[in-house]
Amino acid sequence: MDLKQKVAFVSGLMEGLSFDLDSKEGKMFDAILGILEELVEELDEMQEDHEDLEEFVEALDDDLNEVEEILGFSEDEEEEEAEDEDEDDDFVDIKCPKCGEVVCFDPKVIWDKEEPVEVLCPNCDTVVFSSDQCGEGCECGCDCGCEEAEEDHE
């Protein structure tokens, strides 16, 4: 029995019990029944709208899949691109020796510059890394193998 049938059943019960619709109780039950009928109608409309939207989204998905096939996209390529993007996000974290704040920076920025670059702690403005301190090869992003950068990196 669906919701509409249940409300109709309750309506029939109310009529069968011969409620006096002019009494306080009769007016209350009649009002409640009216609200239930409106709610059932609204719910039915919402369910129809939902079904229409589901059909529309499925049609859009099918159309999008066709376009992806025409353009040569596949889910495997999208996953590989996402993995490549994750690999590109290699940042270096160095703990500030003065205040203990962890400073995160992209090491590529340091070595793309001609002049020396210093990374400052945003909390206390202490230099936590300087491209003058290290050469290419350490774990702090420049790969020089210096002990100071390795200690800061831990």
N, CA, C and O atoms as a GROMACS GRO file, in nm:
protein
  616
    1MET      N    1   0.085  -0.117   0.000
    1MET     CA    2   0.000   0.000   0.000
    1MET      C    3   0.090   0.123   0.000
    1MET      O    4   0.174   0.140   0.089
    2ASP      N    5   0.072   0.211  -0.101
    2ASP     CA    6   0.155   0.330  -0.107
    2ASP      C    7   0.097   0.440  -0.019
    2ASP      O    8  -0.010   0.424   0.039
    3LEU      N    9   0.167   0.550  -0.009
    3LEU     CA   10   0.131   0.659   0.081
    3LEU      C   11  -0.006   0.718   0.048
    3LEU      O   12  -0.084   0.749   0.137
    4LYS      N   13  -0.033   0.733  -0.080
    4LYS     CA   14  -0.162   0.789  -0.123
    4LYS      C   15  -0.278   0.699  -0.078
    4LYS      O   16  -0.381   0.748  -0.032
    5GLN      N   17  -0.259   0.569  -0.090
    5GLN     CA   18  -0.363   0.474  -0.049
    5GLN      C   19  -0.382   0.476   0.103
    5GLN      O   20  -0.495   0.464   0.152
    6LYS      N   21  -0.273   0.492   0.176
    6LYS     CA   22  -0.285   0.497   0.322
    6LYS      C   23  -0.363   0.620   0.368
    6LYS      O   24  -0.446   0.611   0.459
    7VAL      N   25  -0.337   0.734   0.305
    7VAL     CA   26  -0.410   0.856   0.341
    7VAL      C   27  -0.557   0.840   0.305
    7VAL      O   28  -0.644   0.884   0.381
    8ALA      N   29  -0.586   0.780   0.191
    8ALA     CA   30  -0.726   0.756   0.152
    8ALA      C   31  -0.794   0.662   0.251
    8ALA      O   32  -0.912   0.678   0.282
    9PHE      N   33  -0.720   0.563   0.300
    9PHE     CA   34  -0.774   0.469   0.399
    9PHE      C   35  -0.810   0.543   0.528
    9PHE      O   36  -0.918   0.522   0.584
   10VAL      N   37  -0.720   0.630   0.575
   10VAL     CA   38  -0.746   0.707   0.697
   10VAL      C   39  -0.866   0.800   0.675
   10VAL      O   40  -0.946   0.819   0.766
   11SER      N   41  -0.878   0.857   0.557
   11SER     CA   42  -0.992   0.942   0.526
   11SER      C   43  -1.122   0.863   0.534
   11SER      O   44  -1.222   0.910   0.588
   12GLY      N   45  -1.118   0.742   0.479
   12GLY     CA   46  -1.236   0.654   0.486
   12GLY      C   47  -1.270   0.616   0.629
   12GLY      O   48  -1.387   0.610   0.665
   13LEU      N   49  -1.168   0.591   0.710
   13LEU     CA   50  -1.192   0.559   0.851
   13LEU      C   51  -1.261   0.675   0.922
   13LEU      O   52  -1.353   0.656   1.001
   14MET      N   53  -1.214   0.794   0.892
   14MET     CA   54  -1.270   0.912   0.957
   14MET      C   55  -1.418   0.929   0.919
   14MET      O   56  -1.501   0.960   1.004
   15GLU      N   57  -1.447   0.907   0.794
   15GLU     CA   58  -1.587   0.916   0.751
   15GLU      C   59  -1.668   0.804   0.813
   15GLU      O   60  -1.782   0.825   0.853
   16GLY      N   61  -1.610   0.684   0.821
   16GLY     CA   62  -1.680   0.568   0.878
   16GLY      C   63  -1.707   0.583   1.026
   16GLY      O   64  -1.805   0.528   1.078
   17LEU      N   65  -1.622   0.655   1.095
   17LEU     CA   66  -1.641   0.675   1.239
   17LEU      C   67  -1.739   0.790   1.267
   17LEU      O   68  -1.768   0.819   1.383
   18SER      N   69  -1.788   0.852   1.163
   18SER     CA   70  -1.887   0.959   1.173
   18SER      C   71  -1.841   1.072   1.264
   18SER      O   72  -1.911   1.111   1.358
   19PHE      N   73  -1.722   1.124   1.236
   19PHE     CA   74  -1.674   1.239   1.312
   19PHE      C   75  -1.761   1.359   1.280
   19PHE      O   76  -1.798   1.382   1.164
   20ASP      N   77  -1.793   1.434   1.381
   20ASP     CA   78  -1.865   1.559   1.361
   20ASP      C   79  -1.763   1.664   1.322
   20ASP      O   80  -1.682   1.707   1.404
   21LEU      N   81  -1.765   1.706   1.196
   21LEU     CA   82  -1.665   1.800   1.145
   21LEU      C   83  -1.682   1.940   1.202
   21LEU      O   84  -1.597   2.026   1.180
   22ASP      N   85  -1.790   1.962   1.276
   22ASP     CA   86  -1.810   2.092   1.340
   22ASP      C   87  -1.752   2.095   1.481
   22ASP      O   88  -1.738   2.202   1.540
   23SER      N   89  -1.718   1.977   1.536
   23SER     CA   90  -1.659   1.973   1.671
   23SER      C   91  -1.512   2.008   1.661
   23SER      O   92  -1.453   2.008   1.553
   24LYS      N   93  -1.452   2.038   1.778
   24LYS     CA   94  -1.309   2.072   1.782
   24LYS      C   95  -1.224   1.956   1.730
   24LYS      O   96  -1.132   1.978   1.651
   25GLU      N   97  -1.254   1.835   1.773
   25GLU     CA   98  -1.177   1.718   1.732
   25GLU      C   99  -1.196   1.691   1.583
   25GLU      O  100  -1.100   1.658   1.513
   26GLY      N  101  -1.318   1.705   1.536
   26GLY     CA  102  -1.347   1.682   1.394
   26GLY      C  103  -1.274   1.781   1.305
   26GLY      O  104  -1.219   1.743   1.202
   27LYS      N  105  -1.272   1.908   1.346
   27LYS     CA  106  -1.200   2.011   1.270
   27LYS      C  107  -1.051   1.981   1.266
   27LYS      O  108  -0.985   1.997   1.163
   28MET      N  109  -0.997   1.936   1.381
   28MET     CA  110  -0.853   1.905   1.389
   28MET      C  111  -0.819   1.788   1.298
   28MET      O  112  -0.723   1.795   1.221
   29PHE      N  113  -0.897   1.678   1.304
   29PHE     CA  114  -0.868   1.562   1.220
   29PHE      C  115  -0.886   1.594   1.072
   29PHE      O  116  -0.810   1.546   0.989
   30ASP      N  117  -0.985   1.676   1.040
   30ASP     CA  118  -1.007   1.716   0.901
   30ASP      C  119  -0.887   1.798   0.850
   30ASP      O  120  -0.843   1.781   0.736
   31ALA      N  121  -0.837   1.888   0.935
   31ALA     CA  122  -0.721   1.970   0.896
   31ALA      C  123  -0.597   1.882   0.878
   31ALA      O  124  -0.522   1.900   0.782
   32ILE      N  125  -0.577   1.789   0.968
   32ILE     CA  126  -0.461   1.699   0.958
   32ILE      C  127  -0.471   1.615   0.831
   32ILE      O  128  -0.372   1.597   0.761
   33LEU      N  129  -0.589   1.566   0.802
   33LEU     CA  130  -0.609   1.486   0.683
   33LEU      C  131  -0.583   1.570   0.556
   33LEU      O  132  -0.523   1.521   0.460
   34GLY      N  133  -0.627   1.695   0.557
   34GLY     CA  134  -0.602   1.784   0.443
   34GLY      C  135  -0.453   1.806   0.422
   34GLY      O  136  -0.405   1.807   0.308
   35ILE      N  137  -0.380   1.824   0.532
   35ILE     CA  138  -0.234   1.844   0.523
   35ILE      C  139  -0.168   1.718   0.468
   35ILE      O  140  -0.078   1.726   0.384
   36LEU      N  141  -0.210   1.602   0.516
   36LEU     CA  142  -0.153   1.476   0.468
   36LEU      C  143  -0.176   1.460   0.318
   36LEU      O  144  -0.086   1.417   0.245
   37GLU      N  145  -0.296   1.493   0.271
   37GLU     CA  146  -0.326   1.481   0.128
   37GLU      C  147  -0.237   1.574   0.046
   37GLU      O  148  -0.188   1.535  -0.061
   38GLU      N  149  -0.214   1.696   0.094
   38GLU     CA  150  -0.127   1.791   0.024
   38GLU      C  151   0.018   1.740   0.021
   38GLU      O  152   0.087   1.751  -0.080
   39LEU      N  153   0.062   1.685   0.136
   39LEU     CA  154   0.198   1.632   0.142
   39LEU      C  155   0.217   1.517   0.044
   39LEU      O  156   0.320   1.508  -0.022
   40VAL      N  157   0.119   1.430   0.035
   40VAL     CA  158   0.128   1.317  -0.057
   40VAL      C  159   0.134   1.366  -0.201
   40VAL      O  160   0.212   1.314  -0.281
   41GLU      N  161   0.055   1.466  -0.237
   41GLU     CA  162   0.058   1.521  -0.372
   41GLU      C  163   0.194   1.583  -0.402
   41GLU      O  164   0.251   1.561  -0.509
   42GLU      N  165   0.248   1.661  -0.308
   42GLU     CA  166   0.379   1.723  -0.327
   42GLU      C  167   0.488   1.616  -0.342
   42GLU      O  168   0.577   1.628  -0.426
   43LEU      N  169   0.479   1.513  -0.261
   43LEU     CA  170   0.578   1.405  -0.267
   43LEU      C  171   0.571   1.334  -0.401
   43LEU      O  172   0.674   1.302  -0.460
   44ASP      N  173   0.450   1.309  -0.450
   44ASP     CA  174   0.435   1.246  -0.582
   44ASP      C  175   0.498   1.332  -0.691
   44ASP      O  176   0.567   1.281  -0.779
   45GLU      N  177   0.475   1.463  -0.686
   45GLU     CA  178   0.533   1.555  -0.785
   45GLU      C  179   0.686   1.554  -0.776
   45GLU      O  180   0.755   1.553  -0.878
   46MET      N  181   0.737   1.553  -0.653
   46MET     CA  182   0.883   1.550  -0.636
   46MET      C  183   0.942   1.421  -0.690
   46MET      O  184   1.049   1.422  -0.751
   47GLN      N  185   0.874   1.309  -0.668
   47GLN     CA  186   0.924   1.181  -0.719
   47GLN      C  187   0.925   1.180  -0.871
   47GLN      O  188   1.019   1.129  -0.933
   48GLU      N  189   0.820   1.237  -0.933
   48GLU     CA  190   0.816   1.246  -1.079
   48GLU      C  191   0.930   1.334  -1.130
   48GLU      O  192   0.997   1.299  -1.227
   49ASP      N  193   0.951   1.448  -1.065
   49ASP     CA  194   1.060   1.538  -1.104
   49ASP      C  195   1.195   1.469  -1.089
   49ASP      O  196   1.283   1.483  -1.174
   50HIS      N  197   1.210   1.394  -0.981
   50HIS     CA  198   1.336   1.322  -0.957
   50HIS      C  199   1.360   1.219  -1.067
   50HIS      O  200   1.472   1.207  -1.117
   51GLU      N  201   1.257   1.146  -1.105
   51GLU     CA  202   1.272   1.047  -1.212
   51GLU      C  203   1.309   1.115  -1.343
   51GLU      O  204   1.392   1.064  -1.418
   52ASP      N  205   1.247   1.230  -1.371
   52ASP     CA  206   1.280   1.305  -1.492
   52ASP      C  207   1.426   1.349  -1.490
   52ASP      O  208   1.497   1.339  -1.590
   53LEU      N  209   1.470   1.398  -1.375
   53LEU     CA  210   1.609   1.442  -1.362
   53LEU      C  211   1.706   1.325  -1.378
   53LEU      O  212   1.811   1.340  -1.440
   54GLU      N  213   1.672   1.210  -1.322
   54GLU     CA  214   1.757   1.092  -1.338
   54GLU      C  215   1.773   1.055  -1.485
   54GLU      O  216   1.883   1.026  -1.531
   55GLU      N  217   1.662   1.056  -1.558
   55GLU     CA  218   1.666   1.024  -1.701
   55GLU      C  219   1.753   1.127  -1.774
   55GLU      O  220   1.831   1.091  -1.862
   56PHE      N  221   1.738   1.254  -1.739
   56PHE     CA  222   1.816   1.361  -1.803
   56PHE      C  223   1.965   1.343  -1.776
   56PHE      O  224   2.047   1.356  -1.867
   57VAL      N  225   2.000   1.314  -1.652
   57VAL     CA  226   2.142   1.296  -1.617
   57VAL      C  227   2.199   1.174  -1.689
   57VAL      O  228   2.313   1.179  -1.736
   58GLU      N  229   2.123   1.067  -1.698
   58GLU     CA  230   2.170   0.949  -1.770
   58GLU      C  231   2.194   0.982  -1.918
   58GLU      O  232   2.292   0.938  -1.976
   59ALA      N  233   2.103   1.060  -1.977
   59ALA     CA  234   2.120   1.099  -2.117
   59ALA      C  235   2.245   1.186  -2.133
   59ALA      O  236   2.321   1.168  -2.228
   60LEU      N  237   2.267   1.280  -2.039
   60LEU     CA  238   2.387   1.364  -2.044
   60LEU      C  239   2.513   1.280  -2.032
   60LEU      O  240   2.612   1.302  -2.102
   61ASP      N  241   2.510   1.182  -1.942
   61ASP     CA  242   2.625   1.095  -1.921
   61ASP      C  243   2.655   1.016  -2.049
   61ASP      O  244   2.770   1.002  -2.089
   62ASP      N  245   2.550   0.964  -2.112
   62ASP     CA  246   2.569   0.891  -2.238
   62ASP      C  247   2.629   0.982  -2.345
   62ASP      O  248   2.721   0.942  -2.416
   63ASP      N  249   2.576   1.104  -2.355
   63ASP     CA  250   2.628   1.200  -2.454
   63ASP      C  251   2.774   1.233  -2.425
   63ASP      O  252   2.855   1.240  -2.517
   64LEU      N  253   2.806   1.254  -2.298
   64LEU     CA  254   2.944   1.286  -2.260
   64LEU      C  255   3.037   1.170  -2.294
   64LEU      O  256   3.149   1.192  -2.341
   65ASN      N  257   2.992   1.048  -2.269
   65ASN     CA  258   3.075   0.932  -2.302
   65ASN      C  259   3.101   0.925  -2.452
   65ASN      O  260   3.212   0.891  -2.494
   66GLU      N  261   3.001   0.958  -2.532
   66GLU     CA  262   3.020   0.958  -2.677
   66GLU      C  263   3.123   1.064  -2.717
   66GLU      O  264   3.211   1.038  -2.800
   67VAL      N  265   3.113   1.182  -2.658
   67VAL     CA  266   3.208   1.289  -2.689
   67VAL      C  267   3.349   1.247  -2.647
   67VAL      O  268   3.445   1.271  -2.721
   68GLU      N  269   3.363   1.185  -2.530
   68GLU     CA  270   3.495   1.140  -2.484
   68GLU      C  271   3.552   1.037  -2.579
   68GLU      O  272   3.673   1.038  -2.607
   69GLU      N  273   3.467   0.947  -2.630
   69GLU     CA  274   3.515   0.847  -2.726
   69GLU      C  275   3.562   0.913  -2.855
   69GLU      O  276   3.665   0.875  -2.910
   70ILE      N  277   3.485   1.011  -2.902
   70ILE     CA  278   3.522   1.081  -3.026
   70ILE      C  279   3.655   1.154  -3.008
   70ILE      O  280   3.739   1.152  -3.098
   71LEU      N  281   3.674   1.218  -2.891
   71LEU     CA  282   3.796   1.294  -2.866
   71LEU      C  283   3.912   1.207  -2.822
   71LEU      O  284   4.026   1.254  -2.816
   72GLY      N  285   3.884   1.081  -2.790
   72GLY     CA  286   3.990   0.988  -2.754
   72GLY      C  287   4.026   0.988  -2.607
   72GLY      O  288   4.135   0.943  -2.571
   73PHE      N  289   3.938   1.037  -2.522
   73PHE     CA  290   3.964   1.033  -2.378
   73PHE      C  291   3.922   0.898  -2.324
   73PHE      O  292   3.829   0.835  -2.374
   74SER      N  293   3.992   0.854  -2.221
   74SER     CA  294   3.952   0.732  -2.151
   74SER      C  295   3.972   0.754  -2.002
   74SER      O  296   4.045   0.844  -1.961
   75GLU      N  297   3.907   0.671  -1.923
   75GLU     CA  298   3.920   0.685  -1.777
   75GLU      C  299   4.062   0.656  -1.732
   75GLU      O  300   4.110   0.717  -1.636
   76ASP      N  301   4.131   0.563  -1.801
   76ASP     CA  302   4.269   0.530  -1.765
   76ASP      C  303   4.359   0.652  -1.782
   76ASP      O  304   4.445   0.678  -1.697
   77GLU      N  305   4.340   0.727  -1.891
   77GLU     CA  306   4.422   0.846  -1.914
   77GLU      C  307   4.397   0.950  -1.806
   77GLU      O  308   4.490   1.016  -1.760
   78GLU      N  309   4.269   0.965  -1.766
   78GLU     CA  310   4.236   1.062  -1.662
   78GLU      C  311   4.302   1.024  -1.530
   78GLU      O  312   4.352   1.111  -1.458
   79GLU      N  313   4.304   0.894  -1.498
   79GLU     CA  314   4.367   0.849  -1.374
   79GLU      C  315   4.518   0.873  -1.378
   79GLU      O  316   4.578   0.914  -1.279
   80GLU      N  317   4.580   0.846  -1.495
   80GLU     CA  318   4.724   0.869  -1.508
   80GLU      C  319   4.757   1.017  -1.493
   80GLU      O  320   4.856   1.052  -1.430
   81GLU      N  321   4.673   1.104  -1.552
   81GLU     CA  322   4.695   1.248  -1.538
   81GLU      C  323   4.685   1.291  -1.393
   81GLU      O  324   4.763   1.375  -1.348
   82ALA      N  325   4.588   1.235  -1.320
   82ALA     CA  326   4.572   1.270  -1.179
   82ALA      C  327   4.693   1.225  -1.099
   82ALA      O  328   4.738   1.297  -1.009
   83GLU      N  329   4.747   1.106  -1.130
   83GLU     CA  330   4.867   1.058  -1.061
   83GLU      C  331   4.986   1.148  -1.092
   83GLU      O  332   5.066   1.179  -1.003
   84ASP      N  333   4.999   1.190  -1.218
   84ASP     CA  334   5.108   1.279  -1.256
   84ASP      C  335   5.100   1.411  -1.182
   84ASP      O  336   5.201   1.465  -1.139
   85GLU      N  337   4.979   1.463  -1.168
   85GLU     CA  338   4.961   1.588  -1.095
   85GLU      C  339   5.000   1.572  -0.949
   85GLU      O  340   5.059   1.663  -0.890
   86ASP      N  341   4.966   1.456  -0.889
   86ASP     CA  342   5.003   1.431  -0.750
   86ASP      C  343   5.154   1.429  -0.734
   86ASP      O  344   5.207   1.478  -0.634
   87GLU      N  345   5.225   1.372  -0.832
   87GLU     CA  346   5.371   1.364  -0.825
   87GLU      C  347   5.434   1.503  -0.837
   87GLU      O  348   5.542   1.527  -0.783
   88ASP      N  349   5.366   1.594  -0.907
   88ASP     CA  350   5.418   1.728  -0.925
   88ASP      C  351   5.408   1.811  -0.797
   88ASP      O  352   5.470   1.918  -0.788
   89ASP      N  353   5.335   1.766  -0.700
   89ASP     CA  354   5.312   1.842  -0.578
   89ASP      C  355   5.414   1.807  -0.470
   89ASP      O  356   5.378   1.792  -0.353
   90ASP      N  357   5.542   1.793  -0.508
   90ASP     CA  358   5.647   1.760  -0.412
   90ASP      C  359   5.698   1.887  -0.347
   90ASP      O  360   5.779   1.959  -0.405
   91PHE      N  361   5.652   1.914  -0.227
   91PHE     CA  362   5.696   2.030  -0.152
   91PHE      C  363   5.788   1.985  -0.040
   91PHE      O  364   5.786   1.869   0.000
   92VAL      N  365   5.867   2.077   0.008
   92VAL     CA  366   5.962   2.049   0.116
   92VAL      C  367   5.911   2.116   0.244
   92VAL      O  368   5.870   2.232   0.242
   93ASP      N  369   5.914   2.041   0.352
   93ASP     CA  370   5.878   2.094   0.484
   93ASP      C  371   6.003   2.108   0.567
   93ASP      O  372   6.077   2.011   0.584
   94ILE      N  373   6.028   2.227   0.619
   94ILE     CA  374   6.144   2.250   0.706
   94ILE      C  375   6.094   2.317   0.833
   94ILE      O  376   6.016   2.412   0.828
   95LYS      N  377   6.140   2.266   0.947
   95LYS     CA  378   6.100   2.321   1.076
   95LYS      C  379   6.187   2.442   1.110
   95LYS      O  380   6.309   2.437   1.101
   96CYS      N  381   6.121   2.551   1.149
   96CYS     CA  382   6.193   2.672   1.185
   96CYS      C  383   6.272   2.646   1.314
   96CYS      O  384   6.216   2.600   1.413
   97PRO      N  385   6.404   2.676   1.314
   97PRO     CA  386   6.486   2.651   1.432
   97PRO      C  387   6.451   2.744   1.549
   97PRO      O  388   6.480   2.712   1.664
   98LYS      N  389   6.390   2.859   1.520
   98LYS     CA  390   6.361   2.956   1.625
   98LYS      C  391   6.226   2.929   1.693
   98LYS      O  392   6.219   2.920   1.815
   99CYS      N  393   6.118   2.916   1.612
   99CYS     CA  394   5.985   2.904   1.673
   99CYS      C  395   5.922   2.767   1.655
   99CYS      O  396   5.819   2.739   1.716
  100GLY      N  397   5.980   2.681   1.573
  100GLY     CA  398   5.928   2.546   1.555
  100GLY      C  399   5.820   2.534   1.450
  100GLY      O  400   5.768   2.424   1.427
  101GLU      N  401   5.783   2.643   1.385
  101GLU     CA  402   5.681   2.643   1.278
  101GLU      C  403   5.734   2.561   1.161
  101GLU      O  404   5.851   2.573   1.124
  102VAL      N  405   5.648   2.478   1.101
  102VAL     CA  406   5.687   2.402   0.984
  102VAL      C  407   5.659   2.487   0.861
  102VAL      O  408   5.546   2.532   0.840
  103VAL      N  409   5.762   2.510   0.781
  103VAL     CA  410   5.752   2.593   0.662
  103VAL      C  411   5.756   2.501   0.540
  103VAL      O  412   5.845   2.417   0.527
  104CYS      N  413   5.659   2.518   0.453
  104CYS     CA  414   5.646   2.435   0.334
  104CYS      C  415   5.676   2.520   0.211
  104CYS      O  416   5.624   2.631   0.198
  105PHE      N  417   5.761   2.469   0.121
  105PHE     CA  418   5.791   2.544  -0.002
  105PHE      C  419   5.824   2.449  -0.115
  105PHE      O  420   5.858   2.333  -0.094
  106ASP      N  421   5.812   2.500  -0.234
  106ASP     CA  422   5.841   2.424  -0.356
  106ASP      C  423   5.989   2.445  -0.390
  106ASP      O  424   6.028   2.558  -0.418
  107PRO      N  425   6.072   2.342  -0.388
  107PRO     CA  426   6.215   2.359  -0.413
  107PRO      C  427   6.246   2.405  -0.555
  107PRO      O  428   6.354   2.460  -0.580
  108LYS      N  429   6.155   2.384  -0.648
  108LYS     CA  430   6.179   2.428  -0.786
  108LYS      C  431   6.192   2.579  -0.793
  108LYS      O  432   6.266   2.631  -0.877
  109VAL      N  433   6.120   2.650  -0.708
  109VAL     CA  434   6.123   2.796  -0.708
  109VAL      C  435   6.263   2.846  -0.674
  109VAL      O  436   6.308   2.946  -0.730
  110ILE      N  437   6.331   2.778  -0.585
  110ILE     CA  438   6.463   2.821  -0.541
  110ILE      C  439   6.565   2.810  -0.653
  110ILE      O  440   6.648   2.899  -0.670
  111TRP      N  441   6.561   2.704  -0.729
  111TRP     CA  442   6.664   2.681  -0.829
  111TRP      C  443   6.629   2.738  -0.965
  111TRP      O  444   6.709   2.729  -1.058
  112ASP      N  445   6.512   2.797  -0.978
  112ASP     CA  446   6.474   2.863  -1.103
  112ASP      C  447   6.523   3.007  -1.108
  112ASP      O  448   6.509   3.074  -1.210
  113LYS      N  449   6.580   3.055  -0.999
  113LYS     CA  450   6.623   3.195  -0.988
  113LYS      C  451   6.774   3.205  -1.007
  113LYS      O  452   6.849   3.114  -0.971
  114GLU      N  453   6.818   3.316  -1.064
  114GLU     CA  454   6.960   3.342  -1.084
  114GLU      C  455   7.027   3.387  -0.954
  114GLU      O  456   7.139   3.346  -0.923
  115GLU      N  457   6.957   3.472  -0.877
  115GLU     CA  458   7.014   3.524  -0.753
  115GLU      C  459   6.971   3.432  -0.636
  115GLU      O  460   6.877   3.354  -0.649
  116PRO      N  461   7.042   3.443  -0.524
  116PRO     CA  462   7.009   3.359  -0.407
  116PRO      C  463   6.866   3.386  -0.358
  116PRO      O  464   6.814   3.497  -0.366
  117VAL      N  465   6.804   3.280  -0.309
  117VAL     CA  466   6.667   3.288  -0.258
  117VAL      C  467   6.666   3.241  -0.114
  117VAL      O  468   6.727   3.139  -0.081
  118GLU      N  469   6.595   3.315  -0.030
  118GLU     CA  470   6.580   3.275   0.110
  118GLU      C  471   6.434   3.246   0.138
  118GLU      O  472   6.345   3.318   0.092
  119VAL      N  473   6.410   3.140   0.214
  119VAL     CA  474   6.275   3.107   0.257
  119VAL      C  475   6.265   3.149   0.404
  119VAL      O  476   6.342   3.103   0.488
  120LEU      N  477   6.168   3.237   0.432
  120LEU     CA  478   6.150   3.288   0.568
  120LEU      C  479   6.034   3.219   0.637
  120LEU      O  480   5.936   3.180   0.573
  121CYS      N  481   6.047   3.205   0.766
  121CYS     CA  482   5.938   3.153   0.848
  121CYS      C  483   5.828   3.259   0.852
  121CYS      O  484   5.856   3.374   0.885
  122PRO      N  485   5.704   3.224   0.819
  122PRO     CA  486   5.597   3.324   0.820
  122PRO      C  487   5.560   3.368   0.961
  122PRO      O  488   5.493   3.470   0.979
  123ASN      N  489   5.603   3.292   1.059
  123ASN     CA  490   5.569   3.322   1.198
  123ASN      C  491   5.666   3.423   1.261
  123ASN      O  492   5.623   3.517   1.328
  124CYS      N  493   5.798   3.401   1.240
  124CYS     CA  494   5.896   3.486   1.310
  124CYS      C  495   5.998   3.551   1.216
  124CYS      O  496   6.089   3.619   1.263
  125ASP      N  497   5.984   3.532   1.086
  125ASP     CA  498   6.072   3.590   0.983
  125ASP      C  499   6.217   3.542   0.992
  125ASP      O  500   6.308   3.611   0.944
  126THR      N  501   6.241   3.426   1.051
  126THR     CA  502   6.374   3.367   1.054
  126THR      C  503   6.398   3.296   0.922
  126THR      O  504   6.307   3.235   0.866
  127VAL      N  505   6.521   3.304   0.870
  127VAL     CA  506   6.555   3.234   0.747
  127VAL      C  507   6.564   3.085   0.780
  127VAL      O  508   6.647   3.042   0.860
  128VAL      N  509   6.476   3.006   0.717
  128VAL     CA  510   6.479   2.861   0.741
  128VAL      C  511   6.552   2.788   0.630
  128VAL      O  512   6.594   2.673   0.648
  129PHE      N  513   6.568   2.855   0.515
  129PHE     CA  514   6.643   2.795   0.405
  129PHE      C  515   6.698   2.905   0.316
  129PHE      O  516   6.630   3.005   0.290
  130SER      N  517   6.818   2.886   0.271
  130SER     CA  518   6.878   2.981   0.178
  130SER      C  519   6.947   2.902   0.068
  130SER      O  520   7.016   2.803   0.096
  131SER      N  521   6.930   2.944  -0.055
  131SER     CA  522   6.994   2.874  -0.166
  131SER      C  523   7.146   2.892  -0.161
  131SER      O  524   7.219   2.818  -0.225
  132ASP      N  525   7.194   2.991  -0.085
  132ASP     CA  526   7.338   3.009  -0.067
  132ASP      C  527   7.397   2.900   0.023
  132ASP      O  528   7.514   2.866   0.009
  133GLN      N  529   7.318   2.845   0.115
  133GLN     CA  530   7.366   2.746   0.210
  133GLN      C  531   7.392   2.612   0.144
  133GLN      O  532   7.480   2.537   0.188
  134CYS      N  533   7.320   2.581   0.042
  134CYS     CA  534   7.324   2.447  -0.016
  134CYS      C  535   7.361   2.452  -0.163
  134CYS      O  536   7.351   2.554  -0.229
  135GLY      N  537   7.404   2.338  -0.209
  135GLY     CA  538   7.428   2.320  -0.352
  135GLY      C  539   7.331   2.216  -0.404
  135GLY      O  540   7.252   2.162  -0.327
  136GLU      N  541   7.335   2.188  -0.530
  136GLU     CA  542   7.243   2.091  -0.589
  136GLU      C  543   7.268   1.953  -0.526
  136GLU      O  544   7.382   1.907  -0.521
  137GLY      N  545   7.160   1.888  -0.478
  137GLY     CA  546   7.173   1.750  -0.432
  137GLY      C  547   7.129   1.718  -0.290
  137GLY      O  548   7.132   1.601  -0.254
  138CYS      N  549   7.087   1.814  -0.206
  138CYS     CA  550   7.051   1.778  -0.069
  138CYS      C  551   6.903   1.745  -0.056
  138CYS      O  552   6.824   1.767  -0.148
  139GLU      N  553   6.867   1.692   0.060
  139GLU     CA  554   6.728   1.650   0.084
  139GLU      C  555   6.634   1.766   0.107
  139GLU      O  556   6.512   1.745   0.112
  140CYS      N  557   6.683   1.883   0.120
  140CYS     CA  558   6.596   1.998   0.143
  140CYS      C  559   6.539   2.048   0.011
  140CYS      O  560   6.470   2.150   0.008
  141GLY      N  561   6.568   1.979  -0.095
  141GLY     CA  562   6.513   2.019  -0.223
  141GLY      C  563   6.619   2.052  -0.326
  141GLY      O  564   6.592   2.058  -0.445
  142CYS      N  565   6.741   2.074  -0.278
  142CYS     CA  566   6.845   2.111  -0.372
  142CYS      C  567   6.943   1.996  -0.395
  142CYS      O  568   7.031   2.008  -0.481
  143ASP      N  569   6.931   1.886  -0.323
  143ASP     CA  570   7.009   1.764  -0.342
  143ASP      C  571   7.159   1.778  -0.322
  143ASP      O  572   7.237   1.712  -0.391
  144CYS      N  573   7.202   1.864  -0.228
  144CYS     CA  574   7.347   1.879  -0.206
  144CYS      C  575   7.398   1.785  -0.098
  144CYS      O  576   7.519   1.761  -0.090
  145GLY      N  577   7.310   1.731  -0.015
  145GLY     CA  578   7.350   1.638   0.089
  145GLY      C  579   7.400   1.705   0.215
  145GLY      O  580   7.465   1.640   0.297
  146CYS      N  581   7.373   1.832   0.234
  146CYS     CA  582   7.423   1.902   0.351
  146CYS      C  583   7.353   1.853   0.478
  146CYS      O  584   7.233   1.823   0.476
  147GLU      N  585   7.428   1.846   0.587
  147GLU     CA  586   7.373   1.795   0.713
  147GLU      C  587   7.273   1.891   0.773
  147GLU      O  588   7.175   1.847   0.834
  148GLU      N  589   7.294   2.020   0.759
  148GLU     CA  590   7.205   2.120   0.818
  148GLU      C  591   7.064   2.105   0.760
  148GLU      O  592   6.965   2.106   0.833
  149ALA      N  593   7.057   2.090   0.629
  149ALA     CA  594   6.927   2.078   0.565
  149ALA      C  595   6.861   1.946   0.604
  149ALA      O  596   6.739   1.941   0.623
  150GLU      N  597   6.940   1.838   0.616
  150GLU     CA  598   6.884   1.709   0.655
  150GLU      C  599   6.827   1.717   0.797
  150GLU      O  600   6.720   1.663   0.824
  151GLU      N  601   6.899   1.787   0.890
  151GLU     CA  602   6.849   1.801   1.025
  151GLU      C  603   6.720   1.883   1.026
  151GLU      O  604   6.625   1.847   1.094
  152ASP      N  605   6.716   1.992   0.950
  152ASP     CA  606   6.597   2.075   0.943
  152ASP      C  607   6.482   1.999   0.880
  152ASP      O  608   6.367   2.019   0.917
  153HIS      N  609   6.512   1.912   0.786
  153HIS     CA  610   6.409   1.839   0.713
  153HIS      C  611   6.338   1.738   0.803
  153HIS      O  612   6.221   1.707   0.782
  154GLU      N  613   6.409   1.687   0.904
  154GLU     CA  614   6.350   1.589   0.996
  154GLU      C  615   6.256   1.661   1.085
  154GLU      O  616   6.193   1.599   1.171
   0.00000   0.00000   0.00000
